[in-house]
Amino acid sequence: MENCTEKSINDIEKIISEKLEQNASFGDKIVSKIYEKAEQIANDVVKINDTRKINWDKKLDDILTSRITGYPIMLLMLCLIFWITIQGANYPSALLANLLFGLEEKISSLFVFLNSPEWLHGILVLGIYRTLAWVVSVMLPPMAIFFPLFTLLEDLGYLPRVAFNLDNMFRKSGTHGKQALTMSMGFGCNAAGIIACRIIDSPRERLIAIITNNFVPCNGRFPTLIAIAMIFIGVFISKEYSSLAASLAVVLIVLIGIYFTLLISKLLSKTVLKGIPSSFTLELPPYRKPQIGKVIVRSIFDRTLFVLGRAILIAAPAGAITWIVANTTIGDVSILNHVAGFLNPFAKLMGLDGFILMAFILGLPANEIVLPILIMSYLSKGAMLEFESIDSLRQLLVNNGWTWVTGLNVMLFSLLHFPCGTTLLTIKKETNSIKWTVFTFVLTTSIAVLVTFAVNTIATLLGWV
Amino acid sequence: MGLTGQSSGISLLNNKFNITKKSDEQIVIALAGNPNTGKSTLFNHLTGLNQHTGNWPGKTVCNAQGTFKYKDKDYLLVDLPGTYSILANSVEEEIARDFICFGNPDITIVITDSTCLERNLNLVLQITEITDNVVLCLNLMDEAKRKGIDIDIKKLEKSLGIPVIPTVARDGKGVNDLLFTIHNIVEGISKPTPYKMTYDDSIEALVKEIEDNLSGLLDESLNSRWITLRLIDGDKSILKSIKEILNSPSYEEREV
């Protein structure tokens, strides 16, 4: 039966190819007939009676996508979003920290009252509870402000304008203009951004978009970046300007991410993934008034709580493990210190330390937990700390030898390093190739190592450290 | 045999399109339309799900599905990727085309942007070539109104031969009318009789010749005229899809 259908299909193919040789324009005729009919019906039923004097959509587009004002407005928007986030997150972060760590004391005294063994208190309170308290107080406020703002811009129709502005740069990098859109999706979640790469048809350009998607910070990494910018970069500037400095630092990191996206895309399309960019038309959708209430509710429930939930789910066991590892000793030294000590010489070259590098490695399942694990590791070194405000976090980092160069390198490493577990699985699924998954992992990590190494070397040579 | 045919229809949906139909009674509705016309918004409104919506074209890249109930009937709604045509110039177009053509949805809703009807009608005319049970959802009527665009709904219904429902999906306006219209089609109370495109005599003659060759091959549920037109169009991917469908286990079972 199968052969029979194959045969008839081949017959049909033959008839058609003969006919098409005689008259090749059948396809065009069919399509233009449909277009004619659509035009005829539309003319018949649509009456336009536009009484508006000014076309605001066009006016706005002229400004937002102009060669001169397009980029500055983009930067300004980005800066504004981060500034609102950082400025707004400061106070609730401190409040949550106070509340949760105040509660920790109460829980601890309850454990003492119940005469529970030290290790149980260690795992449950010092391990799990404290990690969760950090995740919530450091990450929740920035997320609850950042996501609604970002969703508002998306709803308004600004994202395609960003893509439109960036299109030219991507084309110059030898890749597809739609990559600007998939990159923008990556700001939400790299795994989602990589799935969105399906909108790029050419396999070559799709692969480039997939490999480089990780260079824009996602939901999981933004809170880390914002937190470090907030507690570290910001405070070195005078208090009035600290939020501004912190937001500029995050904007700078985002720009560096975009720069590496373009650079690596270009390198790939000149070497292993050679080819010329294919053309496409990007439609600019009309501006739509965002449904503000809905956006806030949705972005809090769908994104903020989702990301937070995932972070908590992974952070809880991670906190327990970190505490156990920090309190199990081989010889006189804890396992944690053994590992950190082992990683330390290498990490120092990159301007990090063994604990930081270990936190990034343990954070492979989800980027959200890198900072909490790091804090836990530092705390477990015995340096007890009064948790009075979010500022104590900064003190902790400074006590562990952090300078602003360390902060910068952590942000850079977070931006450029290997994708999280979920993203790697998604790459594997979308490319159907272990080779490209490993390639992405090695490529991103090498770049992260090289860049932080370069920054640290320059900083050392200039005597900044 | 009829029973196997039906159940194999379900497994075909399942195998090729990743659609899980709960029961034979469930009515499958495909949701097609140009990019950024509010397909996902309507989808969320009907199913109560929260597919991520966003104001940019090309957001939905794979089939999303959800269910809803209306007047004691179970519906399965499939949100197709937004496309300007289904002549398969891209992956999205191929997904949308294959589902409408081979997935045999009971009803296809084409959602259109009222502010640029002409471009949207191209897709409508292409879809009504494949299947009769099409409902046109004229979305974004509020934007059209603001732009001073007036659409003669009755006349449009008459020209296209299918029900036309004006909606503002964001606010849920008109969605009840849409559901009622679908219900009437399902119940056989009304039956769309879409306008069918006719082409030049030379094309029509060729269509006839090939259609005769093709008709014995295909299941009667497939639209041989439309497939023929695509073949003439020089569309290689349709042959690939046909071969795939013919060779899929569920289909062979049906032929035995």
HADDOCK unambig.tbl for C-alpha pairs under 7 A between the chains (distance, minus, plus):
assign (segid A and resid 5 and name CA) (segid B and resid 217 and name CA) 6.64 0.50 0.50
assign (segid A and resid 12 and name CA) (segid B and resid 210 and name CA) 6.70 0.50 0.50
assign (segid A and resid 16 and name CA) (segid B and resid 232 and name CA) 6.41 0.50 0.50
assign (segid A and resid 26 and name CA) (segid B and resid 203 and name CA) 6.94 0.50 0.50
assign (segid A and resid 26 and name CA) (segid B and resid 232 and name CA) 6.64 0.50 0.50
assign (segid A and resid 26 and name CA) (segid B and resid 233 and name CA) 6.15 0.50 0.50
assign (segid A and resid 27 and name CA) (segid B and resid 232 and name CA) 6.66 0.50 0.50
assign (segid A and resid 27 and name CA) (segid B and resid 233 and name CA) 4.06 0.50 0.50
assign (segid A and resid 27 and name CA) (segid B and resid 234 and name CA) 6.70 0.50 0.50
assign (segid A and resid 30 and name CA) (segid B and resid 199 and name CA) 6.80 0.50 0.50
assign (segid A and resid 34 and name CA) (segid B and resid 122 and name CA) 6.30 0.50 0.50
assign (segid A and resid 34 and name CA) (segid B and resid 125 and name CA) 6.85 0.50 0.50
assign (segid A and resid 35 and name CA) (segid B and resid 122 and name CA) 5.94 0.50 0.50
assign (segid A and resid 38 and name CA) (segid B and resid 118 and name CA) 5.66 0.50 0.50
assign (segid A and resid 38 and name CA) (segid B and resid 121 and name CA) 5.28 0.50 0.50
assign (segid A and resid 38 and name CA) (segid B and resid 122 and name CA) 5.55 0.50 0.50
assign (segid A and resid 39 and name CA) (segid B and resid 118 and name CA) 5.61 0.50 0.50
assign (segid A and resid 41 and name CA) (segid B and resid 159 and name CA) 6.87 0.50 0.50
assign (segid A and resid 42 and name CA) (segid B and resid 117 and name CA) 6.39 0.50 0.50
assign (segid A and resid 42 and name CA) (segid B and resid 118 and name CA) 5.13 0.50 0.50
assign (segid A and resid 45 and name CA) (segid B and resid 151 and name CA) 5.52 0.50 0.50
assign (segid A and resid 45 and name CA) (segid B and resid 152 and name CA) 4.97 0.50 0.50
assign (segid A and resid 45 and name CA) (segid B and resid 155 and name CA) 6.31 0.50 0.50
assign (segid A and resid 45 and name CA) (segid B and resid 156 and name CA) 6.10 0.50 0.50
assign (segid A and resid 46 and name CA) (segid B and resid 149 and name CA) 6.84 0.50 0.50
assign (segid A and resid 46 and name CA) (segid B and resid 150 and name CA) 5.70 0.50 0.50
assign (segid A and resid 46 and name CA) (segid B and resid 151 and name CA) 4.62 0.50 0.50
assign (segid A and resid 46 and name CA) (segid B and resid 152 and name CA) 6.51 0.50 0.50
assign (segid A and resid 47 and name CA) (segid B and resid 149 and name CA) 5.82 0.50 0.50
assign (segid A and resid 47 and name CA) (segid B and resid 150 and name CA) 4.97 0.50 0.50
assign (segid A and resid 47 and name CA) (segid B and resid 151 and name CA) 6.34 0.50 0.50
assign (segid A and resid 48 and name CA) (segid B and resid 148 and name CA) 5.68 0.50 0.50
assign (segid A and resid 48 and name CA) (segid B and resid 149 and name CA) 4.47 0.50 0.50
assign (segid A and resid 48 and name CA) (segid B and resid 150 and name CA) 6.08 0.50 0.50
assign (segid A and resid 49 and name CA) (segid B and resid 148 and name CA) 4.75 0.50 0.50
assign (segid A and resid 49 and name CA) (segid B and resid 149 and name CA) 6.06 0.50 0.50
assign (segid A and resid 50 and name CA) (segid B and resid 147 and name CA) 5.72 0.50 0.50
assign (segid A and resid 50 and name CA) (segid B and resid 148 and name CA) 4.46 0.50 0.50
assign (segid A and resid 51 and name CA) (segid B and resid 148 and name CA) 6.68 0.50 0.50
assign (segid A and resid 154 and name CA) (segid B and resid 54 and name CA) 5.92 0.50 0.50
assign (segid A and resid 154 and name CA) (segid B and resid 55 and name CA) 5.92 0.50 0.50
assign (segid A and resid 155 and name CA) (segid B and resid 54 and name CA) 5.45 0.50 0.50
assign (segid A and resid 155 and name CA) (segid B and resid 55 and name CA) 4.98 0.50 0.50
assign (segid A and resid 156 and name CA) (segid B and resid 55 and name CA) 6.62 0.50 0.50
assign (segid A and resid 157 and name CA) (segid B and resid 55 and name CA) 4.97 0.50 0.50
assign (segid A and resid 157 and name CA) (segid B and resid 56 and name CA) 6.43 0.50 0.50
assign (segid A and resid 160 and name CA) (segid B and resid 56 and name CA) 5.97 0.50 0.50
assign (segid A and resid 196 and name CA) (segid B and resid 61 and name CA) 6.64 0.50 0.50
assign (segid A and resid 198 and name CA) (segid B and resid 61 and name CA) 6.59 0.50 0.50
assign (segid A and resid 199 and name CA) (segid B and resid 58 and name CA) 6.71 0.50 0.50
assign (segid A and resid 199 and name CA) (segid B and resid 61 and name CA) 6.63 0.50 0.50
assign (segid A and resid 201 and name CA) (segid B and resid 90 and name CA) 6.43 0.50 0.50
assign (segid A and resid 201 and name CA) (segid B and resid 91 and name CA) 6.73 0.50 0.50
assign (segid A and resid 285 and name CA) (segid B and resid 56 and name CA) 6.49 0.50 0.50
